[in-house]
Every structure is written in C-alpha cells, then in structure tokens.
C-alpha cells in the first residue's frame, strides 16, 4: 500500500512539474519582467506617449511581483557616445494583485542626438528571498525601440 501511495504522489508531482514547465514555456524568458507596448513609436520632444505593460506571465508563472516599475529612455550601449544618460520617465508602484500598468507621459525636451537609437526601458524591481529568507530587491527589464525625431 505504501508503494501505491508513493507512486501516486510521484505521478502527481510529475503532472504538476509538467504543467509548470508547459506554462513557463508558453511565457518567453523576457516576458517574465513584463510585456511592454509603446504607442506611438516615433515621437518628438513634447509629444505624448502611451505605455502599457502586461505582467501576467511573470506574476503567474515565475512569482515575480513588482514592487516598483521604472520607465526610462535609454540609448543602447553600442550606440552610446558616453554622454547620453538614461532619462527617467516614471517610477510607479502598482496596486497589490494588479497584472498590468498603463499611463501616458510626455517625451521631455532632453538632449537627444539625431540618428541615435533609443529604447523605452522597463525595469521591474521585485523581491526575492535572501540567503536568510529576508527580502532582497533585484531588477530585471525589457525594452521597446522608439524613434525620437530631433
């Protein structure tokens, strides 16, 4: 009888693991930090831009529950001349249990360089358990390319 129970538990564990693996496979690696949508993707300083993020994949499949969402305009490292620092658009704390964030902001009159590549970067700042079980804030992120007319 003990063997039957153990076999049943192992079988159930296998099903749970297979389900967990399948759900994570349906959730691309970068999506664990959020799926970002930016509109419009071609802008000028002073224009409004809409940003929305779906956090479902990370929260439900990886347990990544954001404490803060930071949004910035950044130049990819390969294109950066060393003088273009990230421009912070917003830091947002979303309500507990929320699986999305959405807002409209204005592209600031920053020092943009003609023909430069730019990205809207989402930094998802969330807690993991430290070696003693205490919370440790870590960051992961995704980006969406945009064009800024100069």
C-alpha positions in Angstrom: 0.0 0.0 0.0 2.8 2.4 0.8 4.3 1.8 -2.6 0.9 2.7 -4.3 0.7 6.0 -2.4 4.3 6.9 -3.2 3.8 6.0 -6.8 0.6 8.1 -6.9 2.4 11.1 -5.3 5.3 10.8 -7.7 2.8 10.7 -10.6 1.0 13.8 -9.3 4.4 15.6 -8.8 5.3 14.8 -12.4 2.0 16.2 -13.6 2.4 19.4 -11.5 6.0 19.8 -12.8 5.0 19.2 -16.4 2.2 21.8 -16.0 4.6 24.3 -14.5 7.2 23.6 -17.3 4.5 23.9 -20.0 3.2 27.2 -18.6 6.7 28.7 -18.4 7.5 27.5 -22.0 4.4 29.5 -23.1 5.9 32.5 -21.4 9.1 33.7 -23.1 12.1 34.4 -20.9 12.0 38.2 -21.3 8.2 38.2 -20.7 8.8 37.3 -17.0 9.6 41.0 -16.4 6.6 42.3 -18.5 5.3 42.7 -22.0 5.6 46.4 -22.9 3.6 48.2 -25.5 4.6 51.8 -26.5 2.4 54.0 -28.8 3.4 55.9 -30.8 6.9 54.6 -31.5 8.0 57.6 -33.5 7.9 60.8 -31.4 9.5 64.2 -30.8 10.2 66.1 -27.6 6.9 67.4 -26.2 4.8 64.6 -27.7 2.6 62.4 -25.6 3.4 58.7 -25.4 1.3 55.8 -24.1 3.0 53.0 -22.2 1.3 49.8 -21.1 2.7 46.6 -19.5 1.2 43.2 -19.1 2.7 41.5 -16.0 0.7 38.3 -16.2 3.5 36.0 -17.3 5.9 36.9 -14.6 3.5 37.1 -11.8 1.6 33.8 -12.5 4.5 31.7 -13.9 7.6 33.0 -12.1 6.3 34.6 -9.0 7.8 38.0 -10.0 5.6 40.5 -8.2 6.8 44.1 -8.9 7.5 46.5 -6.0 8.2 49.3 -8.5 8.2 49.7 -12.2 10.8 52.2 -13.6 10.4 53.5 -17.1 13.2 55.3 -18.9 14.5 56.4 -22.3 18.0 54.9 -23.0 20.5 54.7 -25.7 21.7 51.1 -26.4 25.3 50.7 -25.1 26.7 50.0 -28.6 25.3 53.3 -29.9 26.0 55.5 -26.8 28.7 58.1 -27.2 29.2 58.1 -23.4 27.3 61.3 -22.8 23.7 60.1 -23.2 22.5 59.2 -19.8 19.1 57.4 -19.2 16.1 59.8 -19.0 13.7 58.7 -16.3 10.1 58.9 -17.4 8.4 57.4 -14.3 8.6 55.2 -11.2 5.4 53.5 -10.5 4.1 51.3 -7.7 1.2 49.2 -8.9 -1.7 48.1 -6.6 -1.3 44.7 -5.0 -2.7 41.9 -7.2 -2.6 44.0 -10.4 -1.3 42.3 -13.5 -0.8 45.5 -15.6 0.2 49.1 -15.6 -0.7 51.8 -18.1 -0.1 55.5 -18.3 0.5 58.5 -20.6 3.5 60.8 -20.3 5.3 63.4 -22.3 8.7 63.0 -24.0 10.9 65.5 -22.2 13.0 68.1 -24.0 16.2 66.2 -23.4 19.4 66.3 -25.3 18.6 63.8 -28.0 21.1 63.2 -30.8 20.0 63.0 -34.4 20.1 59.4 -35.9 20.6 57.9 -32.5 18.9 54.7 -31.4 16.6 54.9 -28.4 14.6 52.4 -26.3 11.9 52.7 -23.7 13.2 50.5 -20.9 11.0 48.9 -18.3 12.9 48.0 -15.1 10.8 45.6 -13.0 12.1 45.9 -9.4 10.9 42.9 -7.2 11.8 41.0 -4.1 13.5 37.6 -3.9 14.3 35.7 -0.7 17.9 36.3 0.5 20.1 33.5 2.0 18.5 34.0 5.4 14.9 34.4 4.0 14.9 38.2 4.2 13.7 40.2 1.2 16.3 41.4 -1.4 15.3 43.8 -4.1 16.5 42.8 -7.6 15.9 44.2 -11.1 15.1 42.7 -14.5 14.0 44.5 -17.6 12.7 44.6 -21.1 12.8 47.3 -23.8 10.9 48.6 -26.8 12.7 50.5 -29.5 11.5 54.0 -30.4 12.5 56.7 -32.8 12.9 60.3 -31.4 12.9 63.0 -34.1 15.5 65.7 -33.5 
